[in-house]
Amino acid sequence: MLSSQTKTSLKCSPFTGIWQEPDMSECYNTEWITRRLKNIRSQVIDEGNIGDISKEVLNVSQKSVYFKQQDIDLAVDILEKMAPLISNVSANITLDNILLGINNIMNTPEKVLAEAEQADRSVSRLLDIIETIPEKIPLEEQQVTAIYSNLGIGVAKVNKDTFDGLFYGVFYGTNETEAQLYNHSHPDSQQEDIQTISFISLPKSLPKHLKVEEISAFSRIFFFSTSDDKLYRVTQNSSANANTKINSYIIAANVANISVSNLDEPVNISFLLINQNVTSLKCVYLDETPGEDPHWSTKGCKISDYVPGKKVVCSCDHLTSFALLMDVHRNEDDVKHVKPISIISLIGCGISVVFLVLTIIIHVCFKKLWYLITSKILVSLCVPLGITNLIFVVGMQPYVEILAACKTVAALLHYFLLTSLMWMSFEAIHVFLSIVMVFRTYQTSFMKWSSIFAWGLPAIIVLITLVINSTDNYVRIGQV
């Protein structure tokens, strides 16, 4: 009879709603892993033995798919003891042993990571270590990059007087990984390459936003990235994020010992889409406000460019961890209804335009009708209503995914809808005056002032909206 030690289990992830990889931990004797990690943790770690100990951790981490909750806790405890020593030892120890070990630990089954997070906040602590390492790693050269299957880092020395922007790009492939770091905000010589990677670009104006006391500390900018959001998922409330899912790599940028926010010139982050058949997307960053659970927030971030099915470019006014969020339920349930709803809308708008045009023709062609002020108001109302329907039909076409075209359609819709509402208001006012006032002396100037306000006031409102916040009040392309 087979013992329980030989069973393999398969579970559905509570975070993504998809089947996880088979859990074969019960098929493998993992007691030696726990014993070895306990032995390593019990040792005093210093600059003299950190190289050997980090190699031991690396060797154990190669079996991370068999880790249990206690093993994660032990491994993170050891990494926390090594982290303060990183700045005093060779960078090779960090790059070849410590970071590679962390990369291996990230292969641990999600269920185990979730248990470790719940028991001892081990995953949150691991993320803190990942963020700390690029800040502490010694730089013998101007910059350092390292890329692994799950994790990547980039570190660069900077000077406020010579800073010309900084570019960090990553690509995680099945058979190939790549990391790039350039001392320019957008390297023109690499235009073809950057179309196939995800990247973050820091503006050259970044040092101008530093406070006087921060200028002396502006010496290093560091980046890190992860190939998925598994570590972040288990640190957040799963029920609060049940309807959303990250659809990109995680890319983070920070200035050592400095908090950067409210930038005039934005940080640009380009994400390659993992799931390409999506339309509901949001640019987000990890909000770790003290006293609150970590969560993805859109504050200060917007979509600045969108190539359907390929990539999204986000612009943000601060530095932190960035990602691309998609609405899972909307993509699965709603997209299939888009075509029939579009057809119904087109038919409805077409019928409306036909009868609005007929109304205009009838009232304009018959002089007795056109003489009446009520007919002139009605025609003035039909014109913006008809144009609104036409714009709506035109705006449903694929070319409106171009940012400029989408903003133009949004602005025109705003204007003609406001104009329609204005003419409805003046029509109501005219009916009221016709009932209340016996002598209709107001009619000579009513149409003139109505036209000025009905066509002019909406234009002012639209212009103000366009000017404020660079038209971002109008459209968040890819999020609708």
N, C-alpha and C positions, 0 to 999 in steps of 0.2 A: 504494500500500500504506500502511496506517495505521501510524504510528510508535508506539513504546511510550509516548510522552508522552500519548496519547489514551485510555489504558485507565482504566477505573473498577473498583475492587476492592470486594468485600463480604466482611466477615469476621465470625465469631462471637466475641463477647466471652469471654475466658477467666475473667472475673470474674462475669458474670451468666448465661452460657449462652444469651444471646439475640443475634439478629443486630444488628450495629451499623449506623449510618447509612453509606451508600456513601462510600468514600474517593475523593474526586475531586481530591486534591492533585496527581496526575500530569497532570490536565487543565488545570492552571493554572500559569502561570509564577510560581514563588514566590521566585525569586532576588532580586527587588527587596526582598522582605520582610526577608530575611536581611541584605542590604546596609544597609538603612535602620536596622535594629536595631543592627547593629555600629557604625554611625556615631553613633547616639544614645548607645550605651554608652561610646564613646570620649570623649564630652564631659564636662567638669567640671560637675556639677550642684550648684547652690546656691540660696539663697532667691530670688535675682533671676531665675533662668531656669527654675525648677521648673514654673511655670505653662505656659510654652511647650513644654517638653520633655514634660510629662505629656499635653499635647494631641497631640503627635506620636505618643506611645505609644498614646493612645486611637485615633487614626486608623488606625495599623497593626493594632491589636487587632481592628478590625472585620473583618479577613480571617483571624481566628484559625482558622477551619475549614480553612485551607490551611497552617497552621503545621506545621513539622517539628520534630524533637527539638531541633535547635540553636536554633531560634527561641524555643522555650519557655525554654531556658537563658538566652538573651540578654535576654528580656523580664523574667525574674525577677531577673537581675543588675541591671537598670535600676531595678526596683521596690525592690530592697534599698538602692540608693543614694539613692532618694527618701524612703524610710520615716523615717529619722532627722530629716528636715527638716519633716515634717508638722506638728509641734507649733508651728512658727514661721511658718507661712504660713496664708493664709485657708482656712477650712473648705470653701469652695466649690471650691477646687482639688482637694481630696481627694474631695469628694462628686461633683463633675461630671466629673472627669477620671480620677483614679487608681482609685477604686473601680469606676467604669464600665468602665475598661480591664481591671481584674481580672475583672469580670463577663463581658466579652467573651472573655477568655483561657480561661475555664471552658468555652467552647463548643468548644475544641480536641478533636479525636477522642481517645477514651480510649487507643487504641493509642499515639498520639504522647506523651500524658502519661505513660504507663507507661515508654516508652523514656527520656523526660527524667528521670524519677524514678530509673531504674536508672543512668543515666549520671552525674547530678550532684545527685541528691536535689532536683531543682527543684520538684516538687510539694509535698514536705514544707516546703521553704523558702517556697513560695507560701502555704501554710496558716499558717505563722508570721507572714507579713506581714499576712494577713487578720486574725489575732488581735491584731496589734500596732496596726493603724490605729485601731480604736475607743479604744484606750488613749491614743493620742497626739493625736487630733484636737482642736483647740481648741474649747471650748464658749462661745459668745457668749450662748447662752440656757440655760435650765435643763436642756433635753434636746434631743437630735437623733436623728432616725430617717431612714433611707434604705433604699429597697427597689428591687431590680432584678430581672431575669428569673431569675437564678441565685443571687443573693446579697442579704442584708439585714443592716443593722447598727442598733443602738440604743445610745445613750449618755446617761447621766443623772448630774447632780450630786447628791450625797447628803450628808446630815449625820447623824451618829449620834444626835443628840438629837431630831431631827424625822423620822427614817426611819419610814415607815408601810408598808413593803413596796414591791415593785416588780413590774410586770406588763409582759411583752413578748410581743406576738402577731404572727404572720406568716401570710400566705396567698399562695401562688404559683399563679395561674391561667393558663389559656391566653391569655386576653385581658386579664387584670387581676391586679395584684399589690397587696399591702396590708401595712403594718406599723403596729403600735400600741404605744405606751409610756405607762403610767399609773403615778402615784405611789401605788398601792395594790396590795396583794397579789392582790386579786380584785375588780375594779370591778363593783359591783352594777348600776350603770346601764347596763352593756354586756352583760348576760346573754345577750341574743339574738345579739349579734355574736360573742361568744367561742365559741358553739357551732359556728361555721363557720370557725374559724381554729385553727392550732396555736399554743400559747403556753407560756411558762414564768413561774411565779409565785414570787417570793422572799418568804419570811416576814418580818414586821416585827421578829421577834426576832433577826434575823441579826447586828446589831452586838454583841449580848451575847456572842457567841462569839469576838470579837476579843481578841487579847492586848493588853496595855498599850501595847507599842511599835507595835502596828498601828493603834490608834485614830486617831492623827494622820494616817495615810495613807488612812483611809477617807473618800474624797472623790468617788469616781467608780465607778459600776458600768456595765459595758458588755456588750452582747449581740451575737452575730452568728449568722446562719443561712444554710443553703444548701438549695436546692430538691431536691437529691439527694446521694448519697454518693460521686459519681464521684471526687473528689479523694482521699477517704479510702480508697477501694478500691485505688487504685494505690499507696498507701503501705504497704499491708499484704500479708501473705503470702497470695496467692490460693488456694493449696492448703489452707491452714488454714481458710478461710472458704468452701469449695466448697459446703457444705450449707446456708449461711445467706445471707440478704440483708436489707438495711435496707429497712424498709417505712414510712418516714416522712421528713419533713424532718430536717435536722440543726439542733439549737438549742443554742447555747452561752451561758453566763453566767459572768462573772468579775468579781472586785473587783480594781482596779488594784493591782499589787504585793503582793497578799495571797492566800494560799492558804486557802480556806475548806473545812472538812471536819467530820465528826462533829456535825452540827447536830441539836439536840433536836427542833425543829420542821422538818419536811422541806420541800425545794424540790419544788413540783408542776409537772410538765410534761405538757401535754395534746397528744397527737398525733392528727391525722386520718390514717386508714389510706389509703395509696396503693393497695394491693391489698386489697380489702375481703373477699375470700373466703378468709380465713385464720383459724386458731384457735391455732396454736402461736406465741406471741409472748413476747418478753423485753424488759424495759427495760434498756438498756445505756448505758455512757458510754465515752469514749475513754481508755483507760489508756495513758499515755505514761511509764511508770516508766523512769527512766534505766537503760540496759543491756539493755532489752527492746525488741522490735519493737512499734510501736503496735498495739493490738488492742482490740476491744470487750469490755468486762467488765460483769458484773452486780453486782459488789460494791457494797453500799450503796444499791442501787436495787431497787424492787419495783413491781408493778402494784397500784394502789390502787382503780382503777375501770375498768370495761370495758363498752363499749356495742358488742355484736357487729356487725361490718360498718361501724362508723362511727368510733369513736375509742377510745383507750386513755389513761388518766391514770397517769403514773408518779410515784412519790415517791422522792426521793433525799436523802441526808444530806450532800451536798457540791456544789460548783460545778465544772462543766467542760462538755465537749461531750456532748450527750445524743441518743439515737436509739432507734428501735424495731426489734428484730431478729426476723426470722421464719425458720422452718425450711422451706427450699424443698422438699426431698424429701418431707417429711412431708405438706405441703399437696397436693402433686401425686399422691403414690402412696397415702397412707394414708387420706385422707378418703373416697375412694370405697368403702372397706371398712367405714366406720363403721356404716352402716345394717344390713347383714347381720349384723355382729358384735353389734350392739345387739339384734337380734331373737333371735339364738341365746342371748344372755345373759338376756333376759327370759324365754324359755321355760325355760331351766335353773333360774333363780331361782324361777319359778312352780312347777315340779315339786318343788323342794327344800322350799318352804314347805308345799305340800300334804302331803307325807309327814312333815314335822316336826310339823305339826298333828295328823295321824293318830296319830303316836307319843305325843304328849302326851295325847290323848283316851283312847287304850287304857290307858295306865299310870295315869291319874287315875280313870277309871271303874271299873276292876277293883280292889276293895279289897285283895285278896291281893297284887296287884302293888304297889299304892301303899304297902303296909305295909313293903315292902323299901326299905332305904336306897339301894340301887343304882338303883331306879326313880326315887327323888326326885332323885338326882344327874343321872340321864339327862334327866329333865324339865327340871331347872334348866339343863342344857346346851342342850336343844332350844329353849328360850325365846329366849336371845340370838342363837342361830344363825338362827332364824326372823325375828327383828326385823332382824338384819343384812341378810338377803336382801331384806326389804321396803324398808329404807332404800336399798339399792343400786338397786332398781327405781325408787323415787321420785327418787333423786338423778340418774338419767339423763335427767330431763326438762329442757326448755329454760329453765324459770323458775329453775333452779339457777344460771344464769349471773349472777343477782343475787348480789352479793358476800356479803350477810348470809346468804342461803339456802344458798349454797355452803359457807360456813364452818360453818353449823349441821349440814349433812349430814356434813361431814368430821369434826366433833367427835363426832357420834352414832355414826358408823361406827367411829371410834377406840375409843369406850367399849365398844360391844357386841362388837367383835372381841377386845378385851382380856378382857372378861367370859367370852367363849366359851373363850379359852385358859386362863383361871383354872379354869373348871369341868372342862375336859379334864385339867388338872393334878391337881385334887382327885379326879377319877374314877380316875386312875392311882394316886394315893396310897392310895385306899380299896382298890383291888385288891391293892396291895402289903401293906397292913395285914391284909387278910382272909387272905392266905396265911401271913404271918409270925406273927401273933398268934393264939393259940388261944382265949383268952378275949376276947370282943369288948366289953369294958367301955367302949372309946373311942366306941362308936356313939351313945351318948346325947348327947354334946356335939359330935360330928364335924360333923353337919349345920348346927348353929348357927354354929360358927366358920367353916365353909366358906362359908356364905352371907355372913357379915360380910366376909370377905376377898375373895371372888369378886365381890361387888357393890360393895364399898367401895373397895378398892385401885385398881381402874381409874378410879373417879370422881376420886380424888386425883390420879392421873397426868394425866388429861384436864384437870382444873382448873389444874394447874401449867403444862401446855402452853399453855392458853388465856391465862394471865396473862403468860407470858414472851413478849416481843416482839410484843405486841398481836395474837396469833393468827396471825401470819405464818408460824409453823411449820406451820400446818395447810394453807394453800392459797395458791397463786400463780395466781390465776385468769387464764385465757388462755394459760398456759404448759403446760398439760397436754393 
